[in-house]
Amino acid sequence: MQQFTLDVAVDLSPSLDNFLPAGNEAAHQHLRLWLAAKQRPPVPIYLWGESGTGKTHLLRALERGLLERGESFGRMDAGTQESPSFNPTWRVVLMDDVHRYGTIQQHAAFNWFVNSAAAGCSVVAAGNAAPAVLLLRDDLRSRFGWGDIFALQVLSDEAQREVLKQSAHARGLYLGDEVLDYMNMRFSRDLGHLMQWLNKLDQYALQTKRAITVPLLKQMLDNIDQLI
């Protein structure tokens, strides 16, 4: 099959529209309604699940939605070295990978919680475990646990394949079942990990000007150091 690449910019950034909610419909719908609300309740939202369940995708989707609505927000994740002071103009604070927060980040997160309550600012956070078992300071763990909590489920193999196919289609690529079978056999089934490999495969296909096939994938793996 001949492959054509799009000659226009393709928006592949996370959104609520390109999140496949199979098994996570309740969380997805809740976030849609929350984002669309003119007046949001002061109840925090906490998303948890293992790697690949879409936590970061959903937080990035909310960030995108807030930007489109012109709403000010603060964001922090485990890679944030110096967390900004709470800004009273923020409507929302987003906190990702809270299970990896160190002492300084936990202090900043608690400060954001306290100030958010006073300013009527909403809190949405995500981690890899239920609030009660997070290895965080007690006062922070209790705050993650008193609001709306959603346990995200890992997508089935069929749903993961659908996500990969949709992402490839958005790039103007065709991803055949034989390629998906090989990816599932060769790589971790963590969806985030698979998406990273799809990005590399897309890049390599463009460099070599070839369609995505199993031989191309094998060749890419043999020449992975040459990818820029």
Secondary structure by P-SEA (a helix, b strand, c coil): cbbbbbcccccccccccccccccaaaaaaaaaaaaaccccccbbbbbbbcccccaaaaaaaaaaaaaaaccccccccccccccccccccccbbbbcccccccaaaaaaaaaaaaaaaaacbbbbbccccccccccccaaaaaaacccbbbbbbcccaaaaaaaaaaaaaaacccccaaaaaaaaacccccaaaaaaaaaaaaaaaaaacccccaaaaaaaaacccccc
